[in-house]
């Protein structure tokens, strides 16, 4: 049903104002004035300085380190404020979904925090969620409200075709089995070969995987361990990788993953690709958390380029990295998804479009 009686109201908190401004510019609207601050007690305060009664409200917030919990709380309070102000519909636009890596009970007494976040958004009053490259697609099933999980693959394809020399002879590489589906989908669309890297855990003499001698991640933390955990917080500095499938000798290797935090996985994977004869290694990552990565460590990654989306603000890191780090702008796809949602149009076309 077409939304003809109300207008788009776009709000944002403190997580990524640059992205919100870019999306508003693409939509040809101004950001709705909204002041988000903290009391001396560190409680979050939200003031919306424009009426949202009977309006189609979109709240763009991308919780990111080191203030993931603050940004999430801002989003929940803004949703609640719009709900009590009689907004017609409230859509939470969350490019980088928080706590996405805690999507299953992988050990005794472990919480499924991604489900808790889904419950919080619904209880706060969200009617719809738009996100990008969920760490696990089943997170959509945690919601009882509509969820649109957009993909960065079309934007990545454009980047590969325009920015990577000799891409037609490149090999698409997944650094683990979990990301194989993502990498093979891109490889198929670009008609490229595929390679898979296997992570080998350190094992004791009995053949059982040893428990990494790494301090446990603090409860509620969304980051990997500082001692060399991988992006899922499960690795250790003693992990090894080997090329399991594919031939990269003398060719450009393009690593594909959904998230980089410590950079440990990228470093190991790029190292084994170089050892196997890869001419160049490019790493294309959906979400560049980089929460535990110093600029020195980032500059030392054995890759030609580390390319991430700007689902998290990368402006300062790009400047500090001296050309190693680049980002793909997702403002166009977010703006188009908002426009289509507001007008009651299908969003599925965005999953295959190569230009927006």
C-alpha positions in Angstrom: 0.0 0.0 0.0 1.5 3.3 -1.0 2.3 5.8 1.7 0.9 9.0 0.3 -0.5 10.8 3.3 2.8 11.2 5.3 6.4 12.1 4.7 9.8 10.5 5.5 11.3 11.6 8.8 14.9 10.5 9.1 16.5 10.5 12.6 19.9 9.5 13.8 21.9 9.2 17.0 25.6 9.6 17.7 26.8 6.4 16.1 27.3 7.5 12.4 26.0 11.0 11.6 28.1 11.2 8.4 26.2 8.2 7.0 22.8 9.6 8.0 23.6 12.9 6.4 24.6 11.2 3.2 21.4 9.1 3.1 19.3 12.3 3.8 21.1 14.0 0.9 20.3 11.1 -1.5 16.7 11.2 -0.4 16.5 15.0 -0.9 15.4 15.6 2.7 16.9 17.1 5.8 17.6 15.1 9.0 14.9 15.6 11.6 16.3 17.7 14.4 17.1 15.4 17.3 19.4 15.9 20.3 20.9 12.8 21.9 23.1 13.4 25.0 23.9 12.1 28.5 23.0 13.3 31.9 25.7 13.5 34.5 24.5 10.1 35.8 25.3 8.8 32.2 21.7 8.1 31.5 20.8 8.7 27.8 18.6 11.7 27.0 16.7 12.1 23.7 14.9 15.1 22.5 13.1 15.2 19.1 12.6 18.8 18.0 10.0 18.2 15.3 6.6 16.5 15.2 6.5 12.9 14.0 2.8 12.4 14.5 1.4 10.2 11.7 4.8 10.3 9.9 6.8 7.5 8.4 9.9 7.5 10.7 13.2 5.9 9.9 15.9 5.9 12.6 19.4 5.2 11.3 21.8 4.0 14.0 24.8 1.6 13.5 26.1 0.6 17.0 29.9 0.4 16.8 32.9 0.1 19.1 33.8 1.4 21.6 30.2 2.6 22.4 28.0 -0.3 21.1 25.9 -0.4 24.2 25.4 3.4 24.3 24.4 3.4 20.7 22.0 0.6 21.1 20.4 2.3 24.1 20.1 5.5 22.0 18.3 3.6 19.3 15.8 2.0 21.7 15.0 5.3 23.4 14.5 7.1 20.1 12.2 4.3 18.9 10.2 4.6 22.1 10.1 8.4 21.9 8.7 8.2 18.4 6.2 5.5 19.4 4.8 7.6 22.2 4.7 10.7 19.9 2.2 8.8 17.6 4.5 8.0 14.6 2.6 6.1 12.0 5.4 3.6 11.4 8.9 3.3 12.8 11.7 1.6 10.9 15.0 0.9 12.5 17.8 1.1 9.9 20.8 -0.7 11.5 23.6 -1.2 8.9 25.7 -3.2 11.4 23.5 -5.3 13.7 24.9 -5.4 17.2 25.7 -8.6 19.0 25.2 -10.5 15.7 28.0 -12.9 16.6 26.1 -14.1 19.6 23.4 -15.8 17.5 23.5 -19.3 18.9 24.1 -21.2 22.1 27.6 -22.6 21.3 28.6 -23.5 24.9 26.9 -24.2 28.3 25.0 -21.3 29.8 25.8 -19.0 26.8 23.2 -16.3 26.0 21.7 -15.8 22.5 22.2 -12.1 22.7 21.2 -11.4 19.1 17.7 -12.7 20.0 17.6 -10.4 23.1 18.4 -7.4 20.9 15.6 -8.4 18.5 13.2 -8.5 21.5 14.4 -5.1 22.7 13.8 -3.5 19.3 10.3 -4.9 19.1 9.3 -4.0 22.7 10.6 -0.5 22.2 8.1 -0.1 19.3 9.9 -0.8 16.0 7.6 -1.9 13.2 10.3 -2.9 10.7 14.0 -3.4 10.6 16.4 -2.8 7.7 20.0 -4.1 8.1 23.0 -5.1 6.0 24.9 -8.4 5.7 23.8 -10.1 8.9 26.5 -12.3 10.4 24.0 -15.2 10.3 20.9 -14.9 8.1 18.8 -16.9 10.7 18.8 -13.8 12.9 15.9 -12.6 10.7 13.9 -15.4 12.4 14.5 -13.9 15.8 12.0 -11.1 14.9 8.2 -11.2 14.8 8.3 -8.0 12.7 9.5 -7.6 9.0 13.3 -7.6 8.5 15.0 -6.7 5.3 18.6 -8.0 5.2 20.3 -6.0 2.4 23.5 -7.3 0.8 26.7 -5.5 0.0 27.6 -7.9 -2.8 26.4 -5.6 -5.6 28.5 -2.8 -4.3 31.5 -5.1 -3.9 31.1 -6.3 -7.5 31.2 -2.8 -8.7 34.4 -2.2 -6.6 36.1 -5.3 -8.0 35.3 -4.4 -11.6 36.5 -0.8 -11.3 39.3 -0.8 -8.7 41.1 -4.2 -8.9 43.5 -4.5 -11.8 43.2 -7.8 -13.7 40.2 -8.9 -11.7 39.0 -11.2 -14.5 41.9 -13.6 -13.6 41.4 -13.3 -9.9 40.3 -16.0 -7.4 37.6 -15.4 -4.8 38.7 -16.7 -1.4 36.7 -17.6 1.7 38.9 -17.6 4.9 36.7 -20.3 6.5 33.9 -22.7 5.6 31.3 -20.5 7.1 31.8 -17.8 4.5 32.0 -20.2 1.6 28.4 -19.4 0.4 29.1 -15.7 0.3 32.3 -16.1 -1.6 30.9 -18.6 -4.1 27.9 -16.4 -4.8 30.3 -13.5 -5.8 32.5 -15.9 -7.7 29.6 -17.2 -9.7 28.3 -13.7 -10.6 31.7 -12.5 -11.7 32.6 -15.9 -13.4 35.7 -16.3 -11.2 37.4 -19.3 -9.6 36.8 -20.1 -5.9 39.3 -21.0 -3.2 38.7 -22.1 0.4 41.0 -21.8 3.4 40.8 -24.2 6.3 41.6 -23.1 9.8 43.6 -25.8 11.7 43.3 -25.7 15.5 46.3 -26.7 17.7 45.7 -30.2 18.8 47.1 -32.3 21.7 48.7 -35.8 21.3 45.3 -37.4 21.7 44.0 -35.6 18.6 41.6 -33.4 20.5 41.5 -29.7 19.9 43.2 -27.9 22.8 41.5 -25.1 24.6 43.3 -21.9 23.7 45.2 -20.4 26.6 43.5 -17.1 26.1 41.7 -15.0 28.8 37.9 -15.4 28.3 36.1 -12.6 26.6 34.3 -10.4 29.2 30.6 -11.1 29.6 28.6 -9.0 27.1 31.6 -8.1 25.0 31.1 -8.1 21.3 34.8 -8.0 20.5 37.4 -10.7 19.9 40.1 -11.3 22.5 43.0 -9.0 22.5 45.4 -11.9 22.4 44.6 -12.9 18.8 41.1 -14.1 18.6 39.5 -14.4 15.3 36.4 -12.4 14.3 34.1 -14.8 16.0 36.1 -14.6 19.2 37.1 -18.3 19.1 40.6 -18.3 17.7 44.0 -18.2 19.3 47.4 -16.9 18.3 48.4 -20.6 17.7 45.8 -21.2 14.9 47.1 -22.2 11.5 45.6 -22.0 8.1 46.0 -24.0 4.9 44.6 -23.6 1.4 42.1 -26.4 1.1 40.6 -25.9 -2.3 41.7 -23.8 -5.3 44.9 -22.5 -6.9 46.1 -19.0 -6.4 49.6 -19.2 -7.7 50.5 -16.1 -9.8 46.9 -14.7 -9.5 45.2 -12.0 -7.5 43.3 -13.3 -4.5 40.2 -11.5 -3.2 39.4 -12.4 0.4 35.6 -12.1 1.2 34.3 -12.0 4.8 31.4 -10.3 6.6 33.3 -8.8 9.6 36.8 -7.8 10.7 37.6 -7.0 14.3 41.1 -7.8 15.4 42.4 -8.4 11.9 43.7 -11.8 13.0 41.8 -13.9 10.4 42.7 -11.5 7.6 46.4 -11.7 8.6 46.5 -15.5 8.7 44.5 -15.9 5.5 46.6 -13.3 3.5 49.8 -14.9 4.8 48.9 -18.4 3.6 47.7 -17.0 0.2 51.1 -15.3 -0.2 52.9 -18.5 0.7 50.8 -20.4 -1.9 52.0 -17.9 -4.6 49.3 -15.3 -4.8 50.5 -12.3 -6.6 48.3 -9.8 -4.7 45.7 -10.1 -1.9 42.7 -7.8 -1.5 40.4 -8.2 1.5 36.7 -7.1 1.0 34.9 -7.1 4.3 31.3 -6.0 5.0 31.7 -4.5 8.5 35.0 -3.1 9.6 34.7 -3.1 13.4 38.4 -2.9 13.9 37.8 -2.4 17.6 41.0 -4.0 18.9 43.2 -3.1 15.9 45.7 -0.3 16.3 46.6 1.7 13.3 50.1 0.2 13.3 48.7 -3.4 13.2 46.3 -2.3 10.4 49.0 -0.8 8.3 51.1 -4.1 8.7 48.4 -6.4 7.2 49.9 -8.3 4.3 47.2 -7.1 1.8 47.3 -4.5 -1.0 44.0 -3.1 0.2 41.6 -3.7 3.1 38.1 -2.6 1.8 35.2 -2.3 4.1 31.7 -0.7 3.8 31.0 2.5 5.8 28.4 0.7 7.9 30.7 2.0 10.7 32.4 5.4 10.4 35.9 4.8 8.9 36.9 8.3 8.1 39.5 8.7 10.8 41.0 5.2 10.1 41.2 5.8 6.4 43.3 9.0 7.0 45.5 7.2 9.6 46.2 4.2 7.4 47.8 6.1 4.5 45.9 4.4 1.7 45.7 0.8 2.9 42.1 1.1 4.1 39.3 2.1 1.8 35.5 2.0 2.2 32.6 1.4 -0.1 29.7 3.8 0.4 26.4 2.1 1.3 24.4 5.4 1.5 22.9 4.8 -1.9 21.5 1.4 -1.1 20.2 2.5 2.3 18.6 5.6 0.7 16.9 3.5 -2.0 15.7 0.9 0.5 14.1 3.7 2.6 12.5 5.3 -0.5 11.1 1.9 -1.6 9.8 1.1 1.9 8.1 4.4 2.2 6.5 4.1 -1.3 5.4 0.5 -0.7 7.7 -0.8 -3.5 9.7 -4.1 -3.5 13.2 -4.0 -2.1 14.2 -7.3 -3.6 15.5 -5.5 -6.7 18.3 -4.1 -4.6 19.7 -7.6 -4.0 20.7 -7.9 -7.7 21.2 -4.3 -8.8 24.7 -3.5 -9.8 24.1 0.3 -9.9 22.0 2.3 -7.6 
